[in-house]
Amino acid sequence: MTVTNEDDPSLTRAQKRLLRRIYNGRVIPIVTDGKPFLTYKEACHYLLRLEGAARDAAYEAMKEQAKSGQRDRPVT
């Protein structure tokens, strides 16, 4: 029997995969809630500290910022 916990604090597999893609080789941090995140581990640790709706909002903000074209090239 498989027991699922609705209050499981971990990220979903899809969320982890997207975060790995977003942060792979990043040289410009993604800023969420006023905090810069440059690595997958930093982003995951931050998201795991948040609760429900706040976590979802921060994840969506990271996703949108990555999608908006703020890529990995530093301004010189």
VOGU-3710 file (C-alpha; in Angstrom, 3 decimals, decimal comma):
1> mtvtneddps> 0,000/0,000/0,000  1,297/3,465/-0,919  0,776/6,179/1,636  0,844/9,757/0,428  1,195/12,782/2,614  -0,571/15,893/1,358  1,653/18,050/3,562  4,870/16,624/2,078  7,399/19,465/2,172  9,417/18,279/-0,823
11> ltraqkrllr> 9,236/19,690/-4,332  7,651/17,663/-7,110  9,806/15,871/-9,639  8,699/18,293/-12,372  9,592/21,293/-10,205  13,041/19,871/-9,461  13,690/19,178/-13,149  12,692/22,698/-14,198  14,788/24,275/-11,443  17,795/22,235/-12,580
21> riyngrvipi> 17,306/23,528/-16,122  16,865/27,120/-14,970  19,967/27,136/-12,776  22,272/24,998/-14,944  25,289/27,174/-15,796  23,593/30,395/-14,679  25,882/33,397/-14,184  23,175/36,002/-13,570  21,123/35,285/-10,449  17,355/35,092/-10,404
31> vtdgkpflty> 15,984/37,452/-7,771  12,916/36,260/-5,895  11,497/37,993/-2,833  14,511/40,312/-2,900  16,983/37,423/-2,634  19,350/36,426/-5,460  19,638/32,734/-6,348  22,440/31,520/-8,591  22,371/27,770/-7,987  19,815/24,986/-7,922
41> keachyllrl> 20,677/24,146/-4,310  20,184/27,720/-3,113  16,804/27,907/-4,839  15,636/24,527/-3,514  16,667/25,288/0,065  14,809/28,592/-0,078  11,662/27,041/-1,566  11,637/24,219/0,975  11,623/26,734/3,829  8,425/28,293/2,505
51> egaardaaye> 4,886/27,078/3,137  2,234/26,200/0,520  1,090/29,324/-1,341  4,290/31,262/-0,646  6,344/28,386/-2,097  4,151/28,209/-5,190  4,390/31,971/-5,704  8,192/31,988/-5,353  8,522/29,023/-7,741  6,322/30,755/-10,317
61> amkeqaksgq> 8,349/33,969/-9,940  11,589/32,048/-10,613  10,018/30,338/-13,587  8,680/33,586/-15,066  11,951/35,436/-14,555  13,868/32,648/-16,314  11,324/32,634/-19,135  11,346/36,418/-19,541  14,733/36,316/-21,217  17,024/37,247/-18,384
71> rdrpvt> 19,588/34,701/-19,469  23,064/33,727/-18,550  25,075/36,453/-20,200  26,522/39,051/-17,847  26,325/42,678/-18,883  29,789/43,979/-19,794
//
